[in-house]
Amino acid sequence: MIREKFIELTLGSHIVVHGYDDQNKEVVENVTVDTFSKKIININRIKSVSEKYILTDYSDGRWIYWEYKEDYKFIKTELIG
């Protein structure tokens, strides 16, 4: 049995990428929240991590750029050691 791996992160405001318009521009939705909240994410959904955002896939081919509260080095260590 293959066991899924997860990471707990404290996430805040985010940008949802819904796809592209007929001029090949990203269709985005900016979501601003007042507080960060803890979420558990399957690491297979994580596409990349920068010092400001963690990019995850979402339903129906969408992607989400999440702001996170943790330190970049913490996330790097949790994901790759």
mmCIF file of the N, C-alpha and C atoms, coordinates in Angstrom:
data_MODEL
# 
_entry.id   MODEL 
# 
loop_
_atom_site.group_PDB 
_atom_site.id 
_atom_site.type_symbol 
_atom_site.label_atom_id 
_atom_site.label_alt_id 
_atom_site.label_comp_id 
_atom_site.label_asym_id 
_atom_site.label_entity_id 
_atom_site.label_seq_id 
_atom_site.pdbx_PDB_ins_code 
_atom_site.Cartn_x 
_atom_site.Cartn_y 
_atom_site.Cartn_z 
_atom_site.occupancy 
_atom_site.B_iso_or_equiv 
_atom_site.pdbx_formal_charge 
_atom_site.auth_seq_id 
_atom_site.auth_comp_id 
_atom_site.auth_asym_id 
_atom_site.auth_atom_id 
_atom_site.pdbx_PDB_model_num 
ATOM 1   N N  . MET A 1 1  ? 0.844   -1.190 0.000   1.00 0.00 ? 1  MET A N  1 
ATOM 2   C CA . MET A 1 1  ? 0.000   0.000  0.000   1.00 0.00 ? 1  MET A CA 1 
ATOM 3   C C  . MET A 1 1  ? 0.884   1.246  0.000   1.00 0.00 ? 1  MET A C  1 
ATOM 4   N N  . ILE A 1 2  ? 0.647   2.130  -0.949  1.00 0.00 ? 2  ILE A N  1 
ATOM 5   C CA . ILE A 1 2  ? 1.404   3.385  -1.022  1.00 0.00 ? 2  ILE A CA 1 
ATOM 6   C C  . ILE A 1 2  ? 0.731   4.401  -0.108  1.00 0.00 ? 2  ILE A C  1 
ATOM 7   N N  . ARG A 1 3  ? 1.530   4.970  0.775   1.00 0.00 ? 3  ARG A N  1 
ATOM 8   C CA . ARG A 1 3  ? 1.000   5.944  1.730   1.00 0.00 ? 3  ARG A CA 1 
ATOM 9   C C  . ARG A 1 3  ? 1.266   7.352  1.208   1.00 0.00 ? 3  ARG A C  1 
ATOM 10  N N  . GLU A 1 4  ? 0.214   8.163  1.132   1.00 0.00 ? 4  GLU A N  1 
ATOM 11  C CA . GLU A 1 4  ? 0.340   9.557  0.695   1.00 0.00 ? 4  GLU A CA 1 
ATOM 12  C C  . GLU A 1 4  ? 1.106   10.352 1.745   1.00 0.00 ? 4  GLU A C  1 
ATOM 13  N N  . LYS A 1 5  ? 1.851   11.379 1.309   1.00 0.00 ? 5  LYS A N  1 
ATOM 14  C CA . LYS A 1 5  ? 2.580   12.247 2.221   1.00 0.00 ? 5  LYS A CA 1 
ATOM 15  C C  . LYS A 1 5  ? 1.939   13.623 2.207   1.00 0.00 ? 5  LYS A C  1 
ATOM 16  N N  . PHE A 1 6  ? 1.878   14.228 3.383   1.00 0.00 ? 6  PHE A N  1 
ATOM 17  C CA . PHE A 1 6  ? 1.236   15.517 3.548   1.00 0.00 ? 6  PHE A CA 1 
ATOM 18  C C  . PHE A 1 6  ? 2.162   16.466 4.298   1.00 0.00 ? 6  PHE A C  1 
ATOM 19  N N  . ILE A 1 7  ? 1.897   17.758 4.163   1.00 0.00 ? 7  ILE A N  1 
ATOM 20  C CA . ILE A 1 7  ? 2.597   18.785 4.915   1.00 0.00 ? 7  ILE A CA 1 
ATOM 21  C C  . ILE A 1 7  ? 1.546   19.741 5.479   1.00 0.00 ? 7  ILE A C  1 
ATOM 22  N N  . GLU A 1 8  ? 1.738   20.160 6.720   1.00 0.00 ? 8  GLU A N  1 
ATOM 23  C CA . GLU A 1 8  ? 0.842   21.151 7.323   1.00 0.00 ? 8  GLU A CA 1 
ATOM 24  C C  . GLU A 1 8  ? 1.482   22.528 7.180   1.00 0.00 ? 8  GLU A C  1 
ATOM 25  N N  . LEU A 1 9  ? 0.742   23.463 6.589   1.00 0.00 ? 9  LEU A N  1 
ATOM 26  C CA . LEU A 1 9  ? 1.230   24.821 6.390   1.00 0.00 ? 9  LEU A CA 1 
ATOM 27  C C  . LEU A 1 9  ? 0.190   25.828 6.857   1.00 0.00 ? 9  LEU A C  1 
ATOM 28  N N  . THR A 1 10 ? 0.654   27.026 7.143   1.00 0.00 ? 10 THR A N  1 
ATOM 29  C CA . THR A 1 10 ? -0.229  28.123 7.529   1.00 0.00 ? 10 THR A CA 1 
ATOM 30  C C  . THR A 1 10 ? -0.335  29.051 6.325   1.00 0.00 ? 10 THR A C  1 
ATOM 31  N N  . LEU A 1 11 ? -1.509  29.040 5.690   1.00 0.00 ? 11 LEU A N  1 
ATOM 32  C CA . LEU A 1 11 ? -1.702  29.735 4.420   1.00 0.00 ? 11 LEU A CA 1 
ATOM 33  C C  . LEU A 1 11 ? -2.631  30.929 4.565   1.00 0.00 ? 11 LEU A C  1 
ATOM 34  N N  . GLY A 1 12 ? -2.434  31.905 3.698   1.00 0.00 ? 12 GLY A N  1 
ATOM 35  C CA . GLY A 1 12 ? -3.236  33.121 3.753   1.00 0.00 ? 12 GLY A CA 1 
ATOM 36  C C  . GLY A 1 12 ? -3.843  33.469 2.407   1.00 0.00 ? 12 GLY A C  1 
ATOM 37  N N  . SER A 1 13 ? -3.662  34.708 2.014   1.00 0.00 ? 13 SER A N  1 
ATOM 38  C CA . SER A 1 13 ? -4.215  35.178 0.742   1.00 0.00 ? 13 SER A CA 1 
ATOM 39  C C  . SER A 1 13 ? -3.640  34.348 -0.400  1.00 0.00 ? 13 SER A C  1 
ATOM 40  N N  . HIS A 1 14 ? -4.391  34.279 -1.495  1.00 0.00 ? 14 HIS A N  1 
ATOM 41  C CA . HIS A 1 14 ? -3.954  33.446 -2.600  1.00 0.00 ? 14 HIS A CA 1 
ATOM 42  C C  . HIS A 1 14 ? -4.481  33.953 -3.936  1.00 0.00 ? 14 HIS A C  1 
ATOM 43  N N  . ILE A 1 15 ? -3.861  33.448 -4.980  1.00 0.00 ? 15 ILE A N  1 
ATOM 44  C CA . ILE A 1 15 ? -4.247  33.784 -6.351  1.00 0.00 ? 15 ILE A CA 1 
ATOM 45  C C  . ILE A 1 15 ? -4.650  32.480 -7.029  1.00 0.00 ? 15 ILE A C  1 
ATOM 46  N N  . VAL A 1 16 ? -5.884  32.441 -7.523  1.00 0.00 ? 16 VAL A N  1 
ATOM 47  C CA . VAL A 1 16 ? -6.377  31.267 -8.234  1.00 0.00 ? 16 VAL A CA 1 
ATOM 48  C C  . VAL A 1 16 ? -6.238  31.525 -9.728  1.00 0.00 ? 16 VAL A C  1 
ATOM 49  N N  . VAL A 1 17 ? -5.548  30.631 -10.425 1.00 0.00 ? 17 VAL A N  1 
ATOM 50  C CA . VAL A 1 17 ? -5.420  30.728 -11.880 1.00 0.00 ? 17 VAL A CA 1 
ATOM 51  C C  . VAL A 1 17 ? -6.464  29.790 -12.473 1.00 0.00 ? 17 VAL A C  1 
ATOM 52  N N  . HIS A 1 18 ? -7.445  30.375 -13.153 1.00 0.00 ? 18 HIS A N  1 
ATOM 53  C CA . HIS A 1 18 ? -8.564  29.606 -13.705 1.00 0.00 ? 18 HIS A CA 1 
ATOM 54  C C  . HIS A 1 18 ? -8.285  29.070 -15.109 1.00 0.00 ? 18 HIS A C  1 
ATOM 55  N N  . GLY A 1 19 ? -7.257  29.570 -15.744 1.00 0.00 ? 19 GLY A N  1 
ATOM 56  C CA . GLY A 1 19 ? -6.946  29.150 -17.112 1.00 0.00 ? 19 GLY A CA 1 
ATOM 57  C C  . GLY A 1 19 ? -6.489  30.354 -17.912 1.00 0.00 ? 19 GLY A C  1 
ATOM 58  N N  . TYR A 1 20 ? -6.768  30.314 -19.209 1.00 0.00 ? 20 TYR A N  1 
ATOM 59  C CA . TYR A 1 20 ? -6.322  31.374 -20.117 1.00 0.00 ? 20 TYR A CA 1 
ATOM 60  C C  . TYR A 1 20 ? -7.480  31.871 -20.966 1.00 0.00 ? 20 TYR A C  1 
ATOM 61  N N  . ASP A 1 21 ? -7.432  33.167 -21.302 1.00 0.00 ? 21 ASP A N  1 
ATOM 62  C CA . ASP A 1 21 ? -8.462  33.725 -22.180 1.00 0.00 ? 21 ASP A CA 1 
ATOM 63  C C  . ASP A 1 21 ? -8.065  33.529 -23.643 1.00 0.00 ? 21 ASP A C  1 
ATOM 64  N N  . ASP A 1 22 ? -8.839  34.099 -24.564 1.00 0.00 ? 22 ASP A N  1 
ATOM 65  C CA . ASP A 1 22 ? -8.567  33.888 -25.987 1.00 0.00 ? 22 ASP A CA 1 
ATOM 66  C C  . ASP A 1 22 ? -7.316  34.623 -26.484 1.00 0.00 ? 22 ASP A C  1 
ATOM 67  N N  . GLN A 1 23 ? -6.747  35.527 -25.662 1.00 0.00 ? 23 GLN A N  1 
ATOM 68  C CA . GLN A 1 23 ? -5.467  36.166 -25.979 1.00 0.00 ? 23 GLN A CA 1 
ATOM 69  C C  . GLN A 1 23 ? -4.306  35.501 -25.234 1.00 0.00 ? 23 GLN A C  1 
ATOM 70  N N  . ASN A 1 24 ? -4.568  34.332 -24.660 1.00 0.00 ? 24 ASN A N  1 
ATOM 71  C CA . ASN A 1 24 ? -3.570  33.551 -23.935 1.00 0.00 ? 24 ASN A CA 1 
ATOM 72  C C  . ASN A 1 24 ? -3.066  34.247 -22.670 1.00 0.00 ? 24 ASN A C  1 
ATOM 73  N N  . LYS A 1 25 ? -3.896  35.113 -22.070 1.00 0.00 ? 25 LYS A N  1 
ATOM 74  C CA . LYS A 1 25 ? -3.585  35.745 -20.782 1.00 0.00 ? 25 LYS A CA 1 
ATOM 75  C C  . LYS A 1 25 ? -4.226  34.928 -19.677 1.00 0.00 ? 25 LYS A C  1 
ATOM 76  N N  . GLU A 1 26 ? -3.500  34.794 -18.570 1.00 0.00 ? 26 GLU A N  1 
ATOM 77  C CA . GLU A 1 26 ? -4.057  34.066 -17.436 1.00 0.00 ? 26 GLU A CA 1 
ATOM 78  C C  . GLU A 1 26 ? -5.315  34.747 -16.906 1.00 0.00 ? 26 GLU A C  1 
ATOM 79  N N  . VAL A 1 27 ? -6.311  33.952 -16.582 1.00 0.00 ? 27 VAL A N  1 
ATOM 80  C CA . VAL A 1 27 ? -7.515  34.442 -15.920 1.00 0.00 ? 27 VAL A CA 1 
ATOM 81  C C  . VAL A 1 27 ? -7.307  34.149 -14.435 1.00 0.00 ? 27 VAL A C  1 
ATOM 82  N N  . VAL A 1 28 ? -7.128  35.212 -13.641 1.00 0.00 ? 28 VAL A N  1 
ATOM 83  C CA . VAL A 1 28 ? -6.804  35.043 -12.224 1.00 0.00 ? 28 VAL A CA 1 
ATOM 84  C C  . VAL A 1 28 ? -7.852  35.675 -11.332 1.00 0.00 ? 28 VAL A C  1 
ATOM 85  N N  . GLU A 1 29 ? -7.944  35.123 -10.138 1.00 0.00 ? 29 GLU A N  1 
ATOM 86  C CA . GLU A 1 29 ? -8.826  35.646 -9.091  1.00 0.00 ? 29 GLU A CA 1 
ATOM 87  C C  . GLU A 1 29 ? -7.969  35.846 -7.849  1.00 0.00 ? 29 GLU A C  1 
ATOM 88  N N  . ASN A 1 30 ? -7.856  37.093 -7.390  1.00 0.00 ? 30 ASN A N  1 
ATOM 89  C CA . ASN A 1 30 ? -7.104  37.394 -6.178  1.00 0.00 ? 30 ASN A CA 1 
ATOM 90  C C  . ASN A 1 30 ? -8.027  37.264 -4.979  1.00 0.00 ? 30 ASN A C  1 
ATOM 91  N N  . VAL A 1 31 ? -7.638  36.446 -4.025  1.00 0.00 ? 31 VAL A N  1 
ATOM 92  C CA . VAL A 1 31 ? -8.431  36.230 -2.818  1.00 0.00 ? 31 VAL A CA 1 
ATOM 93  C C  . VAL A 1 31 ? -7.619  36.730 -1.631  1.00 0.00 ? 31 VAL A C  1 
ATOM 94  N N  . THR A 1 32 ? -8.124  37.765 -0.981  1.00 0.00 ? 32 THR A N  1 
ATOM 95  C CA . THR A 1 32 ? -7.448  38.350 0.172   1.00 0.00 ? 32 THR A CA 1 
ATOM 96  C C  . THR A 1 32 ? -8.185  37.941 1.441   1.00 0.00 ? 32 THR A C  1 
ATOM 97  N N  . VAL A 1 33 ? -7.431  37.416 2.404   1.00 0.00 ? 33 VAL A N  1 
ATOM 98  C CA . VAL A 1 33 ? -8.007  37.026 3.688   1.00 0.00 ? 33 VAL A CA 1 
ATOM 99  C C  . VAL A 1 33 ? -7.325  37.821 4.793   1.00 0.00 ? 33 VAL A C  1 
ATOM 100 N N  . ASP A 1 34 ? -8.027  37.970 5.912   1.00 0.00 ? 34 ASP A N  1 
ATOM 101 C CA . ASP A 1 34 ? -7.490  38.755 7.025   1.00 0.00 ? 34 ASP A CA 1 
ATOM 102 C C  . ASP A 1 34 ? -6.490  37.982 7.880   1.00 0.00 ? 34 ASP A C  1 
ATOM 103 N N  . THR A 1 35 ? -6.653  36.674 7.938   1.00 0.00 ? 35 THR A N  1 
ATOM 104 C CA . THR A 1 35 ? -5.782  35.870 8.794   1.00 0.00 ? 35 THR A CA 1 
ATOM 105 C C  . THR A 1 35 ? -5.299  34.622 8.044   1.00 0.00 ? 35 THR A C  1 
ATOM 106 N N  . PHE A 1 36 ? -4.202  34.108 8.501   1.00 0.00 ? 36 PHE A N  1 
ATOM 107 C CA . PHE A 1 36 ? -3.691  32.849 7.986   1.00 0.00 ? 36 PHE A CA 1 
ATOM 108 C C  . PHE A 1 36 ? -4.412  31.706 8.690   1.00 0.00 ? 36 PHE A C  1 
ATOM 109 N N  . SER A 1 37 ? -4.511  30.567 8.024   1.00 0.00 ? 37 SER A N  1 
ATOM 110 C CA . SER A 1 37 ? -5.096  29.388 8.667   1.00 0.00 ? 37 SER A CA 1 
ATOM 111 C C  . SER A 1 37 ? -4.304  28.154 8.266   1.00 0.00 ? 37 SER A C  1 
ATOM 112 N N  . LYS A 1 38 ? -4.302  27.169 9.153   1.00 0.00 ? 38 LYS A N  1 
ATOM 113 C CA . LYS A 1 38 ? -3.559  25.935 8.913   1.00 0.00 ? 38 LYS A CA 1 
ATOM 114 C C  . LYS A 1 38 ? -4.307  25.062 7.914   1.00 0.00 ? 38 LYS A C  1 
ATOM 115 N N  . LYS A 1 39 ? -3.544  24.466 7.005   1.00 0.00 ? 39 LYS A N  1 
ATOM 116 C CA . LYS A 1 39 ? -4.098  23.534 6.026   1.00 0.00 ? 39 LYS A CA 1 
ATOM 117 C C  . LYS A 1 39 ? -3.116  22.373 5.881   1.00 0.00 ? 39 LYS A C  1 
ATOM 118 N N  . ILE A 1 40 ? -3.651  21.200 5.627   1.00 0.00 ? 40 ILE A N  1 
ATOM 119 C CA . ILE A 1 40 ? -2.834  20.034 5.347   1.00 0.00 ? 40 ILE A CA 1 
ATOM 120 C C  . ILE A 1 40 ? -2.918  19.779 3.851   1.00 0.00 ? 40 ILE A C  1 
ATOM 121 N N  . ILE A 1 41 ? -1.752  19.731 3.199   1.00 0.00 ? 41 ILE A N  1 
ATOM 122 C CA . ILE A 1 41 ? -1.697  19.618 1.741   1.00 0.00 ? 41 ILE A CA 1 
ATOM 123 C C  . ILE A 1 41 ? -0.962  18.339 1.357   1.00 0.00 ? 41 ILE A C  1 
ATOM 124 N N  . ASN A 1 42 ? -1.522  17.616 0.421   1.00 0.00 ? 42 ASN A N  1 
ATOM 125 C CA . ASN A 1 42 ? -0.840  16.460 -0.148  1.00 0.00 ? 42 ASN A CA 1 
ATOM 126 C C  . ASN A 1 42 ? 0.365   16.981 -0.925  1.00 0.00 ? 42 ASN A C  1 
ATOM 127 N N  . ILE A 1 43 ? 1.560   16.472 -0.623  1.00 0.00 ? 43 ILE A N  1 
ATOM 128 C CA . ILE A 1 43 ? 2.752   17.029 -1.274  1.00 0.00 ? 43 ILE A CA 1 
ATOM 129 C C  . ILE A 1 43 ? 2.767   16.785 -2.780  1.00 0.00 ? 43 ILE A C  1 
ATOM 130 N N  . ASN A 1 44 ? 1.991   15.826 -3.250  1.00 0.00 ? 44 ASN A N  1 
ATOM 131 C CA . ASN A 1 44 ? 1.906   15.598 -4.693  1.00 0.00 ? 44 ASN A CA 1 
ATOM 132 C C  . ASN A 1 44 ? 1.223   16.749 -5.423  1.00 0.00 ? 44 ASN A C  1 
ATOM 133 N N  . ARG A 1 45 ? 0.473   17.589 -4.696  1.00 0.00 ? 45 ARG A N  1 
ATOM 134 C CA . ARG A 1 45 ? -0.193  18.747 -5.302  1.00 0.00 ? 45 ARG A CA 1 
ATOM 135 C C  . ARG A 1 45 ? 0.738   19.950 -5.430  1.00 0.00 ? 45 ARG A C  1 
ATOM 136 N N  . ILE A 1 46 ? 1.878   19.936 -4.737  1.00 0.00 ? 46 ILE A N  1 
ATOM 137 C CA . ILE A 1 46 ? 2.803   21.069 -4.749  1.00 0.00 ? 46 ILE A CA 1 
ATOM 138 C C  . ILE A 1 46 ? 3.616   21.041 -6.032  1.00 0.00 ? 46 ILE A C  1 
ATOM 139 N N  . LYS A 1 47 ? 3.574   22.163 -6.765  1.00 0.00 ? 47 LYS A N  1 
ATOM 140 C CA . LYS A 1 47 ? 4.301   22.286 -8.021  1.00 0.00 ? 47 LYS A CA 1 
ATOM 141 C C  . LYS A 1 47 ? 5.611   23.038 -7.855  1.00 0.00 ? 47 LYS A C  1 
ATOM 142 N N  . SER A 1 48 ? 5.626   24.063 -6.996  1.00 0.00 ? 48 SER A N  1 
ATOM 143 C CA . SER A 1 48 ? 6.857   24.807 -6.725  1.00 0.00 ? 48 SER A CA 1 
ATOM 144 C C  . SER A 1 48 ? 6.688   25.628 -5.454  1.00 0.00 ? 48 SER A C  1 
ATOM 145 N N  . VAL A 1 49 ? 7.846   26.050 -4.924  1.00 0.00 ? 49 VAL A N  1 
ATOM 146 C CA . VAL A 1 49 ? 7.862   26.895 -3.723  1.00 0.00 ? 49 VAL A CA 1 
ATOM 147 C C  . VAL A 1 49 ? 8.853   28.022 -3.970  1.00 0.00 ? 49 VAL A C  1 
ATOM 148 N N  . SER A 1 50 ? 8.410   29.255 -3.720  1.00 0.00 ? 50 SER A N  1 
ATOM 149 C CA . SER A 1 50 ? 9.312   30.404 -3.771  1.00 0.00 ? 50 SER A CA 1 
ATOM 150 C C  . SER A 1 50 ? 9.363   30.994 -2.367  1.00 0.00 ? 50 SER A C  1 
ATOM 151 N N  . GLU A 1 51 ? 10.101  32.066 -2.206  1.00 0.00 ? 51 GLU A N  1 
ATOM 152 C CA . GLU A 1 51 ? 10.181  32.686 -0.884  1.00 0.00 ? 51 GLU A CA 1 
ATOM 153 C C  . GLU A 1 51 ? 8.883   33.377 -0.485  1.00 0.00 ? 51 GLU A C  1 
ATOM 154 N N  . LYS A 1 52 ? 7.954   33.546 -1.420  1.00 0.00 ? 52 LYS A N  1 
ATOM 155 C CA . LYS A 1 52 ? 6.687   34.198 -1.101  1.00 0.00 ? 52 LYS A CA 1 
ATOM 156 C C  . LYS A 1 52 ? 5.481   33.278 -1.279  1.00 0.00 ? 52 LYS A C  1 
ATOM 157 N N  . TYR A 1 53 ? 5.506   32.407 -2.283  1.00 0.00 ? 53 TYR A N  1 
ATOM 158 C CA . TYR A 1 53 ? 4.337   31.592 -2.616  1.00 0.00 ? 53 TYR A CA 1 
ATOM 159 C C  . TYR A 1 53 ? 4.662   30.107 -2.676  1.00 0.00 ? 53 TYR A C  1 
ATOM 160 N N  . ILE A 1 54 ? 3.641   29.317 -2.416  1.00 0.00 ? 54 ILE A N  1 
ATOM 161 C CA . ILE A 1 54 ? 3.674   27.896 -2.712  1.00 0.00 ? 54 ILE A CA 1 
ATOM 162 C C  . ILE A 1 54 ? 2.598   27.667 -3.767  1.00 0.00 ? 54 ILE A C  1 
ATOM 163 N N  . LEU A 1 55 ? 2.980   27.040 -4.875  1.00 0.00 ? 55 LEU A N  1 
ATOM 164 C CA . LEU A 1 55 ? 2.064   26.806 -5.987  1.00 0.00 ? 55 LEU A CA 1 
ATOM 165 C C  . LEU A 1 55 ? 1.538   25.378 -5.898  1.00 0.00 ? 55 LEU A C  1 
ATOM 166 N N  . THR A 1 56 ? 0.201   25.244 -5.882  1.00 0.00 ? 56 THR A N  1 
ATOM 167 C CA . THR A 1 56 ? -0.417  23.922 -5.843  1.00 0.00 ? 56 THR A CA 1 
ATOM 168 C C  . THR A 1 56 ? -1.434  23.800 -6.967  1.00 0.00 ? 56 THR A C  1 
ATOM 169 N N  . ASP A 1 57 ? -1.680  22.550 -7.366  1.00 0.00 ? 57 ASP A N  1 
ATOM 170 C CA . ASP A 1 57 ? -2.762  22.366 -8.324  1.00 0.00 ? 57 ASP A CA 1 
ATOM 171 C C  . ASP A 1 57 ? -4.080  22.303 -7.560  1.00 0.00 ? 57 ASP A C  1 
ATOM 172 N N  . TYR A 1 58 ? -5.163  22.457 -8.287  1.00 0.00 ? 58 TYR A N  1 
ATOM 173 C CA . TYR A 1 58 ? -6.496  22.517 -7.703  1.00 0.00 ? 58 TYR A CA 1 
ATOM 174 C C  . TYR A 1 58 ? -7.436  21.780 -8.641  1.00 0.00 ? 58 TYR A C  1 
ATOM 175 N N  . SER A 1 59 ? -8.686  21.781 -8.373  1.00 0.00 ? 59 SER A N  1 
ATOM 176 C CA . SER A 1 59 ? -9.649  21.055 -9.208  1.00 0.00 ? 59 SER A CA 1 
ATOM 177 C C  . SER A 1 59 ? -9.829  21.712 -10.573 1.00 0.00 ? 59 SER A C  1 
ATOM 178 N N  . ASP A 1 60 ? -10.267 20.923 -11.532 1.00 0.00 ? 60 ASP A N  1 
ATOM 179 C CA . ASP A 1 60 ? -10.594 21.382 -12.888 1.00 0.00 ? 60 ASP A CA 1 
ATOM 180 C C  . ASP A 1 60 ? -9.433  22.093 -13.582 1.00 0.00 ? 60 ASP A C  1 
ATOM 181 N N  . GLY A 1 61 ? -8.212  21.653 -13.323 1.00 0.00 ? 61 GLY A N  1 
ATOM 182 C CA . GLY A 1 61 ? -7.047  22.211 -14.003 1.00 0.00 ? 61 GLY A CA 1 
ATOM 183 C C  . GLY A 1 61 ? -6.586  23.567 -13.510 1.00 0.00 ? 61 GLY A C  1 
ATOM 184 N N  . ARG A 1 62 ? -7.147  24.031 -12.399 1.00 0.00 ? 62 ARG A N  1 
ATOM 185 C CA . ARG A 1 62 ? -6.738  25.336 -11.860 1.00 0.00 ? 62 ARG A CA 1 
ATOM 186 C C  . ARG A 1 62 ? -5.489  25.178 -10.998 1.00 0.00 ? 62 ARG A C  1 
ATOM 187 N N  . TRP A 1 63 ? -4.784  26.296 -10.794 1.00 0.00 ? 63 TRP A N  1 
ATOM 188 C CA . TRP A 1 63 ? -3.624  26.349 -9.914  1.00 0.00 ? 63 TRP A CA 1 
ATOM 189 C C  . TRP A 1 63 ? -3.848  27.449 -8.890  1.00 0.00 ? 63 TRP A C  1 
ATOM 190 N N  . ILE A 1 64 ? -3.213  27.304 -7.713  1.00 0.00 ? 64 ILE A N  1 
ATOM 191 C CA . ILE A 1 64 ? -3.324  28.327 -6.670  1.00 0.00 ? 64 ILE A CA 1 
ATOM 192 C C  . ILE A 1 64 ? -1.931  28.694 -6.166  1.00 0.00 ? 64 ILE A C  1 
ATOM 193 N N  . TYR A 1 65 ? -1.657  30.001 -6.150  1.00 0.00 ? 65 TYR A N  1 
ATOM 194 C CA . TYR A 1 65 ? -0.453  30.545 -5.524  1.00 0.00 ? 65 TYR A CA 1 
ATOM 195 C C  . TYR A 1 65 ? -0.847  31.002 -4.120  1.00 0.00 ? 65 TYR A C  1 
ATOM 196 N N  . TRP A 1 66 ? -0.373  30.309 -3.094  1.00 0.00 ? 66 TRP A N  1 
ATOM 197 C CA . TRP A 1 66 ? -0.705  30.623 -1.702  1.00 0.00 ? 66 TRP A CA 1 
ATOM 198 C C  . TRP A 1 66 ? 0.426   31.409 -1.049  1.00 0.00 ? 66 TRP A C  1 
ATOM 199 N N  . GLU A 1 67 ? 0.084   32.452 -0.295  1.00 0.00 ? 67 GLU A N  1 
ATOM 200 C CA . GLU A 1 67 ? 1.054   33.056 0.621   1.00 0.00 ? 67 GLU A CA 1 
ATOM 201 C C  . GLU A 1 67 ? 1.149   32.124 1.821   1.00 0.00 ? 67 GLU A C  1 
ATOM 202 N N  . TYR A 1 68 ? 2.323   31.968 2.370   1.00 0.00 ? 68 TYR A N  1 
ATOM 203 C CA . TYR A 1 68 ? 2.479   31.101 3.536   1.00 0.00 ? 68 TYR A CA 1 
ATOM 204 C C  . TYR A 1 68 ? 3.235   31.819 4.642   1.00 0.00 ? 68 TYR A C  1 
ATOM 205 N N  . LYS A 1 69 ? 3.013   31.353 5.867   1.00 0.00 ? 69 LYS A N  1 
ATOM 206 C CA . LYS A 1 69 ? 3.589   32.004 7.038   1.00 0.00 ? 69 LYS A CA 1 
ATOM 207 C C  . LYS A 1 69 ? 4.926   31.391 7.455   1.00 0.00 ? 69 LYS A C  1 
ATOM 208 N N  . GLU A 1 70 ? 5.130   30.124 7.151   1.00 0.00 ? 70 GLU A N  1 
ATOM 209 C CA . GLU A 1 70 ? 6.343   29.446 7.567   1.00 0.00 ? 70 GLU A CA 1 
ATOM 210 C C  . GLU A 1 70 ? 7.571   30.026 6.868   1.00 0.00 ? 70 GLU A C  1 
ATOM 211 N N  . ASP A 1 71 ? 8.715   29.678 7.374   1.00 0.00 ? 71 ASP A N  1 
ATOM 212 C CA . ASP A 1 71 ? 9.981   30.049 6.767   1.00 0.00 ? 71 ASP A CA 1 
ATOM 213 C C  . ASP A 1 71 ? 10.241  29.155 5.547   1.00 0.00 ? 71 ASP A C  1 
ATOM 214 N N  . TYR A 1 72 ? 10.806  29.725 4.486   1.00 0.00 ? 72 TYR A N  1 
ATOM 215 C CA . TYR A 1 72 ? 11.129  28.972 3.274   1.00 0.00 ? 72 TYR A CA 1 
ATOM 216 C C  . TYR A 1 72 ? 12.001  27.751 3.586   1.00 0.00 ? 72 TYR A C  1 
ATOM 217 N N  . LYS A 1 73 ? 12.995  27.936 4.453   1.00 0.00 ? 73 LYS A N  1 
ATOM 218 C CA . LYS A 1 73 ? 13.895  26.823 4.791   1.00 0.00 ? 73 LYS A CA 1 
ATOM 219 C C  . LYS A 1 73 ? 13.153  25.680 5.457   1.00 0.00 ? 73 LYS A C  1 
ATOM 220 N N  . PHE A 1 74 ? 12.140  25.993 6.276   1.00 0.00 ? 74 PHE A N  1 
ATOM 221 C CA . PHE A 1 74 ? 11.326  24.942 6.905   1.00 0.00 ? 74 PHE A CA 1 
ATOM 222 C C  . PHE A 1 74 ? 10.628  24.099 5.842   1.00 0.00 ? 74 PHE A C  1 
ATOM 223 N N  . ILE A 1 75 ? 9.999   24.771 4.874   1.00 0.00 ? 75 ILE A N  1 
ATOM 224 C CA . ILE A 1 75 ? 9.271   24.042 3.823   1.00 0.00 ? 75 ILE A CA 1 
ATOM 225 C C  . ILE A 1 75 ? 10.247  23.217 2.992   1.00 0.00 ? 75 ILE A C  1 
ATOM 226 N N  . LYS A 1 76 ? 11.381  23.795 2.647   1.00 0.00 ? 76 LYS A N  1 
ATOM 227 C CA . LYS A 1 76 ? 12.379  23.073 1.872   1.00 0.00 ? 76 LYS A CA 1 
ATOM 228 C C  . LYS A 1 76 ? 12.821  21.817 2.612   1.00 0.00 ? 76 LYS A C  1 
ATOM 229 N N  . THR A 1 77 ? 13.100  21.939 3.887   1.00 0.00 ? 77 THR A N  1 
ATOM 230 C CA . THR A 1 77 ? 13.532  20.791 4.684   1.00 0.00 ? 77 THR A CA 1 
ATOM 231 C C  . THR A 1 77 ? 12.444  19.726 4.764   1.00 0.00 ? 77 THR A C  1 
ATOM 232 N N  . GLU A 1 78 ? 11.207  20.136 4.945   1.00 0.00 ? 78 GLU A N  1 
ATOM 233 C CA . GLU A 1 78 ? 10.104  19.184 5.022   1.00 0.00 ? 78 GLU A CA 1 
ATOM 234 C C  . GLU A 1 78 ? 9.898   18.434 3.701   1.00 0.00 ? 78 GLU A C  1 
ATOM 235 N N  . LEU A 1 79 ? 10.129  19.106 2.579   1.00 0.00 ? 79 LEU A N  1 
ATOM 236 C CA . LEU A 1 79 ? 9.881   18.495 1.274   1.00 0.00 ? 79 LEU A CA 1 
ATOM 237 C C  . LEU A 1 79 ? 11.046  17.672 0.757   1.00 0.00 ? 79 LEU A C  1 
ATOM 238 N N  . ILE A 1 80 ? 12.268  18.173 0.927   1.00 0.00 ? 80 ILE A N  1 
ATOM 239 C CA . ILE A 1 80 ? 13.404  17.465 0.332   1.00 0.00 ? 80 ILE A CA 1 
ATOM 240 C C  . ILE A 1 80 ? 14.503  17.095 1.314   1.00 0.00 ? 80 ILE A C  1 
ATOM 241 N N  . GLY A 1 81 ? 14.359  17.500 2.544   1.00 0.00 ? 81 GLY A N  1 
ATOM 242 C CA . GLY A 1 81 ? 15.360  17.115 3.538   1.00 0.00 ? 81 GLY A CA 1 
ATOM 243 C C  . GLY A 1 81 ? 16.465  18.095 3.728   1.00 0.00 ? 81 GLY A C  1 
# 
